[in-house]
Amino acid sequence: MDKMVSKQRRVSADMDIDEQKDNLSSLIANPPQNSRVVEFSPELAAYILENHNIGNRSKKRDNVRRYAKSMSVDNWSLTGVPLLFSKDGILIDGQNRLSACVKANTPFMSHVVFGVDPDSHVHIDVGKTRNNTDLFTKMGVNYPRETGMGLRMLVSWSLSRSDARNYHMDLFEMRELYETRIDKSVLELCIKKAKAVNKNTGYPTAHLTALMYFAWKQGHSEKVKAFMDDLISGYGTGVRSPVRLLLSTINRLRMDRFARITTHMYAIMLARTWQNYLEGKASKMSDMKVGLDDTFPIKFSL
């Protein structure tokens, strides 16, 4: 019986393409316990990429080119690195190899594992080939790149660190934070507004996202929306209004070829400007002078 089932669900390039698709669908719907060796035809590879490759990371063009060259000269061997399909039929790993198959127009063989936990992408190549953007793309989150950057900045500021570059979170921690402690709708709104400010001012999106999110969660939603709108318009009465002084300082520093604006400076100046704006005070020139040892001026918590 097992041999009959195995034969019926065989997938190879010499089969009719409709039969290849049907047998692949059967393996996805009723996953075998062990990996299966599948011979992927270019037609089947193209079908999978079009119909099962949902929310995957960007293709690695150099890898696709290298794989295709090996396949085209019959230099592709059956390795122990499998293609992975989730329980719901989504291709989790293997799009570069399938893309190479299409490019080379040559079949190739590979082990395939079916029925993988859809969330397993969190643990695949952690810290190596998959990053925050890959994680949130796979999860179907809008603004996947900005979400990862914003979360790292949120955590850093909650630890009174102005700079997120030296703060490491693995993908499991990132996903856990997003799923359990973040107001997703507010974060998405903050990213959207931050991107608009960034487009007009060049101010880093992650800093703007973190500032708006924390201010919103502290009960200042209307005030921080007005603050962001004022940043977009450059509005402010008087040369030392918080928004105008911040933007003029940033523009001056950018024009100075001997100056370099660091992420630490962006964070401190933005936080001080927000404090003054919130309290209805004019900013001082000293607010725009940032030293290496200056600490983050606002206490935020997640």
SULVEN-V602811 format. One record per pair of residues at least 24 apart in sequence whose ideal C-beta (glycine too) atoms are under 8 Angstrom apart, sorted by the first residue. I is the first residue (numbers start at 1). J is the second residue. If there is no record, write none. Layout:
i = (I,I)
j = (J,J)
This chain:
i = (9,11,11,11,11,11,12,12,12,13,13,13,13,13,17,17,17,17,20,21,24,25,27,27,27,28,28,28,29,31,31,31,31,32,35,35,35,35,36,36,36,37,37,37,37,37,38,38,38,38,38,39,39,39,40,40,40,40,40,40,41,41,42,42,42,42,42,42,45,45,45,45,46,46,48,48,49,49,49,49,49,52,52,52,52,53,53,53,53,54,54,55,55,55,55,55,56,56,56,56,56,57,57,57,57,57,59,59,59,60,63,63,64,64,64,64,65,65,66,67,67,67,67,68,68,68,68,68,69,70,71,71,71,71,71,72,72,72,74,76,76,78,78,78,79,79,80,81,81,82,82,82,82,83,83,83,83,84,84,84,84,84,85,85,85,85,85,86,86,86,86,86,87,87,87,87,88,90,92,92,92,92,92,93,93,119,122,122,122,123,123,126,126,126,127,127,130,131,132,132,135,135,135,136,139,139,141,141,142,142,143,143,143,143,146,146,146,146,146,146,147,147,147,147,148,149,149,149,150,150,150,150,150,150,150,150,150,151,151,151,152,153,153,153,153,154,154,154,154,154,154,154,155,157,157,157,157,157,157,158,158,158,160,160,160,161,162,162,162,162,162,162,162,163,163,163,163,164,164,165,177,181,182,183,183,186,186,186,187,190,193,193,194,196,196,197,197,197,200,200,200,201,201,201,201,201,202,202,203,203,203,203,204,204,207,207,207,207,208,210,211,211,211,214,214,215,215,218,220,223,223,224,227,227,227,230,238,240,240,240,240,241,241,242,242,242,242,242,242,242,243,243,245,245,245,245,245,246,246,246,246,249,264,264,264,265,267,268,268,268,271,271,271,272,274)
j = (36,36,38,39,40,44,38,39,41,39,40,41,44,107,41,43,44,47,44,47,48,89,85,112,114,85,89,114,89,85,87,114,115,114,82,111,112,113,111,112,114,78,109,110,111,112,83,109,110,111,112,107,108,109,98,101,107,108,109,110,101,107,101,102,104,105,106,107,98,99,101,102,98,102,91,98,91,95,98,99,102,85,89,90,91,90,91,95,98,90,91,90,137,138,139,140,91,92,95,137,138,130,133,134,137,138,95,96,99,96,96,100,96,99,100,103,100,103,100,96,97,100,104,99,100,101,103,104,104,100,100,101,104,106,108,104,105,106,106,108,109,109,110,111,110,111,111,110,111,110,111,112,113,110,111,112,113,112,113,116,120,124,112,113,114,115,116,115,116,117,118,120,115,116,117,118,118,118,116,118,120,121,124,121,124,175,171,172,175,171,172,170,171,172,170,171,171,171,171,174,171,174,175,178,175,178,178,184,188,191,188,191,192,195,191,194,195,205,206,209,178,187,188,191,174,205,206,209,187,190,191,194,205,206,209,210,213,177,178,182,206,206,207,209,210,182,209,210,213,214,300,302,302,210,214,267,296,298,300,300,301,302,295,296,299,296,263,264,267,268,294,295,296,262,263,264,267,206,263,263,302,302,302,213,217,213,216,217,213,216,225,228,228,228,232,228,231,232,231,232,234,231,232,234,247,250,250,254,231,250,266,270,263,266,263,266,267,270,270,300,270,271,274,298,300,274,278,300,278,277,278,274,274,277,278,277,282,282,283,284,285,282,283,273,274,276,277,281,282,283,273,277,273,283,285,287,288,270,273,283,288,288,290,292,294,290,296,294,296,297,296,297,298,297,298)
